Amino acid sequence: MKRSDIQLYIGNQSQIGGSRHYVFADGWARNMRCIDINSGNNIQFVV
C-alpha cells in the first residue's frame, strides 16, 4: 500500500504511531528531557 492509500483509512497519522518530545519544567525532574513513544499497537512508553 502506498502512503496515500493508508491515509484514506485513518483519521490521524498519530493512530499509526509516533513520538512526542518534551522537557519537564517543575519538581524533581526539572529540565529532564523525555520522549513519549507510541508504537501504534497499544504499546506506549516514556524514555
MMTF fields as JSON, N, C-alpha, C and O atoms, coordinates in Angstrom:
{
  "mmtfVersion": "1.0.0",
  "mmtfProducer": "UNKNOWN",
  "numBonds": 187,
  "numAtoms": 188,
  "numGroups": 47,
  "numChains": 1,
  "numModels": 1,
  "chainsPerModel": [1],
  "groupsPerChain": [47],
  "chainIdList": ["A"],
  "bondAtomList": [4, 2, 8, 6, 12, 10, 16, 14, 20, 18, 24, 22, 28, 26, 32, 30, 36, 34, 40, 38, 44, 42, 48, 46, 52, 50, 56, 54, 60, 58, 64, 62, 68, 66, 72, 70, 76, 74, 80, 78, 84, 82, 88, 86, 92, 90, 96, 94, 100, 98, 104, 102, 108, 106, 112, 110, 116, 114, 120, 118, 124, 122, 128, 126, 132, 130, 136, 134, 140, 138, 144, 142, 148, 146, 152, 150, 156, 154, 160, 158, 164, 162, 168, 166, 172, 170, 176, 174, 180, 178, 184, 182],
  "bondOrderList": [1, 1, 1, 1, 1, 1, 1, 1, 1, 1, 1, 1, 1, 1, 1, 1, 1, 1, 1, 1, 1, 1, 1, 1, 1, 1, 1, 1, 1, 1, 1, 1, 1, 1, 1, 1, 1, 1, 1, 1, 1, 1, 1, 1, 1, 1],
  "groupList": [{"groupName": "MET", "atomNameList": ["N", "CA", "C", "O"], "elementList": ["N", "C", "C", "O"], "formalChargeList": [0, 0, 0, 0], "bondAtomList": [1, 0, 2, 1, 3, 2], "bondOrderList": [1, 1, 2], "singleLetterCode": "M", "chemCompType": "L-PEPTIDE LINKING"}, {"groupName": "LYS", "atomNameList": ["N", "CA", "C", "O"], "elementList": ["N", "C", "C", "O"], "formalChargeList": [0, 0, 0, 0], "bondAtomList": [1, 0, 2, 1, 3, 2], "bondOrderList": [1, 1, 2], "singleLetterCode": "K", "chemCompType": "L-PEPTIDE LINKING"}, {"groupName": "ARG", "atomNameList": ["N", "CA", "C", "O"], "elementList": ["N", "C", "C", "O"], "formalChargeList": [0, 0, 0, 0], "bondAtomList": [1, 0, 2, 1, 3, 2], "bondOrderList": [1, 1, 2], "singleLetterCode": "R", "chemCompType": "L-PEPTIDE LINKING"}, {"groupName": "SER", "atomNameList": ["N", "CA", "C", "O"], "elementList": ["N", "C", "C", "O"], "formalChargeList": [0, 0, 0, 0], "bondAtomList": [1, 0, 2, 1, 3, 2], "bondOrderList": [1, 1, 2], "singleLetterCode": "S", "chemCompType": "L-PEPTIDE LINKING"}, {"groupName": "ASP", "atomNameList": ["N", "CA", "C", "O"], "elementList": ["N", "C", "C", "O"], "formalChargeList": [0, 0, 0, 0], "bondAtomList": [1, 0, 2, 1, 3, 2], "bondOrderList": [1, 1, 2], "singleLetterCode": "D", "chemCompType": "L-PEPTIDE LINKING"}, {"groupName": "ILE", "atomNameList": ["N", "CA", "C", "O"], "elementList": ["N", "C", "C", "O"], "formalChargeList": [0, 0, 0, 0], "bondAtomList": [1, 0, 2, 1, 3, 2], "bondOrderList": [1, 1, 2], "singleLetterCode": "I", "chemCompType": "L-PEPTIDE LINKING"}, {"groupName": "GLN", "atomNameList": ["N", "CA", "C", "O"], "elementList": ["N", "C", "C", "O"], "formalChargeList": [0, 0, 0, 0], "bondAtomList": [1, 0, 2, 1, 3, 2], "bondOrderList": [1, 1, 2], "singleLetterCode": "Q", "chemCompType": "L-PEPTIDE LINKING"}, {"groupName": "LEU", "atomNameList": ["N", "CA", "C", "O"], "elementList": ["N", "C", "C", "O"], "formalChargeList": [0, 0, 0, 0], "bondAtomList": [1, 0, 2, 1, 3, 2], "bondOrderList": [1, 1, 2], "singleLetterCode": "L", "chemCompType": "L-PEPTIDE LINKING"}, {"groupName": "TYR", "atomNameList": ["N", "CA", "C", "O"], "elementList": ["N", "C", "C", "O"], "formalChargeList": [0, 0, 0, 0], "bondAtomList": [1, 0, 2, 1, 3, 2], "bondOrderList": [1, 1, 2], "singleLetterCode": "Y", "chemCompType": "L-PEPTIDE LINKING"}, {"groupName": "GLY", "atomNameList": ["N", "CA", "C", "O"], "elementList": ["N", "C", "C", "O"], "formalChargeList": [0, 0, 0, 0], "bondAtomList": [1, 0, 2, 1, 3, 2], "bondOrderList": [1, 1, 2], "singleLetterCode": "G", "chemCompType": "PEPTIDE LINKING"}, {"groupName": "ASN", "atomNameList": ["N", "CA", "C", "O"], "elementList": ["N", "C", "C", "O"], "formalChargeList": [0, 0, 0, 0], "bondAtomList": [1, 0, 2, 1, 3, 2], "bondOrderList": [1, 1, 2], "singleLetterCode": "N", "chemCompType": "L-PEPTIDE LINKING"}, {"groupName": "HIS", "atomNameList": ["N", "CA", "C", "O"], "elementList": ["N", "C", "C", "O"], "formalChargeList": [0, 0, 0, 0], "bondAtomList": [1, 0, 2, 1, 3, 2], "bondOrderList": [1, 1, 2], "singleLetterCode": "H", "chemCompType": "L-PEPTIDE LINKING"}, {"groupName": "VAL", "atomNameList": ["N", "CA", "C", "O"], "elementList": ["N", "C", "C", "O"], "formalChargeList": [0, 0, 0, 0], "bondAtomList": [1, 0, 2, 1, 3, 2], "bondOrderList": [1, 1, 2], "singleLetterCode": "V", "chemCompType": "L-PEPTIDE LINKING"}, {"groupName": "PHE", "atomNameList": ["N", "CA", "C", "O"], "elementList": ["N", "C", "C", "O"], "formalChargeList": [0, 0, 0, 0], "bondAtomList": [1, 0, 2, 1, 3, 2], "bondOrderList": [1, 1, 2], "singleLetterCode": "F", "chemCompType": "L-PEPTIDE LINKING"}, {"groupName": "ALA", "atomNameList": ["N", "CA", "C", "O"], "elementList": ["N", "C", "C", "O"], "formalChargeList": [0, 0, 0, 0], "bondAtomList": [1, 0, 2, 1, 3, 2], "bondOrderList": [1, 1, 2], "singleLetterCode": "A", "chemCompType": "L-PEPTIDE LINKING"}, {"groupName": "TRP", "atomNameList": ["N", "CA", "C", "O"], "elementList": ["N", "C", "C", "O"], "formalChargeList": [0, 0, 0, 0], "bondAtomList": [1, 0, 2, 1, 3, 2], "bondOrderList": [1, 1, 2], "singleLetterCode": "W", "chemCompType": "L-PEPTIDE LINKING"}, {"groupName": "CYS", "atomNameList": ["N", "CA", "C", "O"], "elementList": ["N", "C", "C", "O"], "formalChargeList": [0, 0, 0, 0], "bondAtomList": [1, 0, 2, 1, 3, 2], "bondOrderList": [1, 1, 2], "singleLetterCode": "C", "chemCompType": "L-PEPTIDE LINKING"}],
  "groupTypeList": [0, 1, 2, 3, 4, 5, 6, 7, 8, 5, 9, 10, 6, 3, 6, 5, 9, 9, 3, 2, 11, 8, 12, 13, 14, 4, 9, 15, 14, 2, 10, 0, 2, 16, 5, 4, 5, 10, 3, 9, 10, 10, 5, 6, 13, 12, 12],
  "groupIdList": [1, 2, 3, 4, 5, 6, 7, 8, 9, 10, 11, 12, 13, 14, 15, 16, 17, 18, 19, 20, 21, 22, 23, 24, 25, 26, 27, 28, 29, 30, 31, 32, 33, 34, 35, 36, 37, 38, 39, 40, 41, 42, 43, 44, 45, 46, 47],
  "secStructList": [7, 7, 2, 2, 2, 2, 2, 6, 6, 7, 1, 7, 4, 4, 4, 6, 7, 3, 3, 3, 3, 3, 3, 7, 7, 1, 4, 4, 4, 6, 6, 7, 3, 3, 3, 3, 3, 3, 7, 1, 1, 1, 7, 3, 3, 3, 7],
  "xCoordList": [0.829, 0.0, 0.869, 1.911, 0.435, 1.115, 0.657, -0.38, 1.437, 1.09, -0.264, -1.047, -0.541, -1.818, -2.993, -4.087, -2.778, -3.83, -4.117, -5.272, -3.068, -3.235, -3.981, -4.812, -3.696, -4.332, -5.84, -6.558, -6.322, -7.767, -8.465, -9.657, -7.742, -8.331, -8.16, -8.811, -7.295, -7.066, -7.495, -7.473, -7.884, -8.287, -7.113, -7.107, -6.11, -4.951, -3.723, -3.795, -2.625, -1.411, -0.867, -0.119, -1.226, -0.761, -1.402, -0.933, -2.458, -3.072, -2.134, -2.228, -1.25, -0.31, 0.858, 1.424, 1.21, 2.328, 3.025, 2.69, 4.003, 4.751, 5.466, 5.506, 6.03, 6.735, 6.467, 6.143, 6.615, 6.41, 7.569, 7.825, 8.268, 9.431, 9.017, 8.298, 9.474, 9.168, 10.202, 11.021, 10.146, 11.055, 10.21, 9.304, 10.498, 9.791, 10.218, 11.394, 9.274, 9.559, 9.63, 10.282, 8.98, 8.914, 9.26, 9.297, 9.515, 9.718, 11.103, 12.036, 11.21, 12.486, 13.023, 14.233, 12.146, 12.559, 12.808, 12.891, 12.928, 13.11, 14.264, 15.342, 14.021, 14.978, 15.321, 16.262, 14.584, 14.81, 14.072, 12.884, 14.777, 14.169, 13.595, 14.21, 12.417, 11.765, 11.184, 10.92, 10.996, 10.338, 9.226, 9.465, 8.012, 6.843, 6.636, 6.335, 6.797, 6.76, 5.482, 5.117, 4.811, 3.595, 3.83, 4.033, 3.8, 4.098, 2.902, 3.056, 1.71, 0.539, -0.268, -1.408, 0.279, -0.467, -0.594, -0.333, -1.008, -1.277, -0.047, -0.179, 1.142, 2.35, 2.847, 3.221, 2.844, 3.306, 4.316, 4.129, 5.387, 6.371, 7.106, 7.094, 7.754, 8.498, 9.969, 10.331, 10.806, 12.256, 12.856, 14.071],
  "yCoordList": [-1.192, 0.0, 1.25, 1.304, 2.212, 3.492, 4.327, 4.056, 5.336, 6.217, 6.888, 7.021, 7.304, 7.957, 6.991, 7.414, 5.702, 4.699, 4.496, 4.345, 4.491, 4.315, 5.495, 5.309, 6.696, 7.891, 7.918, 8.648, 7.15, 7.059, 6.308, 6.515, 5.437, 4.58, 5.092, 4.587, 6.084, 6.588, 8.046, 8.786, 8.447, 9.827, 10.744, 11.907, 10.21, 10.995, 10.096, 8.928, 10.622, 9.82, 9.332, 8.355, 9.987, 9.554, 8.229, 7.604, 7.791, 6.497, 5.343, 4.259, 5.57, 4.544, 4.43, 3.351, 5.523, 5.565, 6.898, 7.74, 7.082, 8.325, 8.582, 7.722, 9.771, 10.139, 11.604, 12.408, 11.916, 13.281, 13.618, 12.897, 14.708, 15.122, 16.267, 17.176, 16.218, 17.299, 17.367, 16.464, 18.482, 18.721, 19.04, 19.871, 18.385, 18.674, 20.045, 20.398, 20.82, 22.176, 22.322, 23.247, 21.441, 21.597, 20.3, 19.224, 20.439, 19.273, 18.662, 19.285, 17.41, 16.696, 16.46, 16.343, 16.391, 16.091, 17.341, 17.251, 18.501, 19.758, 19.659, 19.162, 20.135, 20.154, 18.766, 18.634, 17.747, 16.409, 16.277, 16.585, 15.823, 15.615, 14.205, 13.25, 14.079, 12.776, 12.619, 13.593, 11.369, 11.043, 10.064, 9.004, 10.422, 9.574, 8.841, 9.468, 7.521, 6.731, 5.908, 5.247, 5.955, 5.18, 4.328, 4.849, 3.012, 2.116, 1.901, 1.355, 2.326, 2.178, 0.93, 0.83, -0.022, -1.241, -1.384, -2.446, -0.271, -0.214, -0.375, -0.719, -0.142, -0.152, 1.29, 1.882, 1.845, 3.194, 3.202, 2.512, 3.979, 4.082, 5.398, 6.062, 5.773, 7.027, 6.689, 5.839, 7.375, 7.185, 8.486, 8.58],
  "zCoordList": [0.0, 0.0, 0.0, 0.653, -0.717, -0.729, 0.46, 1.065, 0.78, 1.902, 1.683, 2.624, 0.471, 0.182, 0.354, 0.727, 0.088, 0.29, 1.777, 2.176, 2.591, 4.03, 4.637, 5.526, 4.171, 4.719, 4.474, 5.157, 3.528, 3.301, 4.424, 4.654, 5.129, 6.148, 7.58, 8.494, 7.786, 9.14, 9.247, 8.264, 10.453, 10.663, 10.952, 10.549, 11.659, 12.045, 12.004, 12.384, 11.557, 11.392, 12.737, 12.772, 13.837, 15.151, 15.576, 16.527, 14.895, 15.18, 14.811, 15.386, 13.871, 13.425, 14.402, 14.577, 15.023, 15.957, 15.868, 15.035, 16.738, 16.697, 18.006, 18.885, 18.126, 19.341, 19.656, 18.782, 20.939, 21.409, 22.335, 23.3, 22.047, 22.823, 23.744, 23.329, 24.992, 25.918, 27.02, 27.19, 27.78, 28.901, 30.122, 30.05, 31.245, 32.482, 32.995, 32.912, 33.523, 33.962, 35.478, 35.962, 36.248, 37.697, 38.408, 37.811, 39.718, 40.559, 40.424, 39.916, 40.9, 40.9, 39.493, 39.303, 38.521, 37.141, 36.307, 35.083, 36.937, 36.21, 35.21, 35.535, 34.001, 32.884, 32.334, 31.552, 32.722, 32.184, 30.851, 30.76, 29.831, 28.514, 28.436, 28.91, 27.839, 27.714, 26.321, 25.616, 25.951, 24.688, 25.003, 25.58, 24.622, 24.796, 23.468, 22.452, 23.475, 22.243, 22.192, 23.164, 21.055, 20.819, 19.581, 18.485, 19.768, 18.648, 17.725, 16.632, 18.154, 17.311, 17.591, 17.137, 18.319, 18.646, 20.162, 20.729, 20.811, 22.249, 23.116, 24.29, 22.59, 23.406, 23.48, 22.467, 24.693, 24.91, 26.046, 27.048, 25.898, 26.968, 26.875, 25.838, 27.979, 28.076, 28.269, 29.083, 27.501, 27.607, 28.088, 28.257]
}
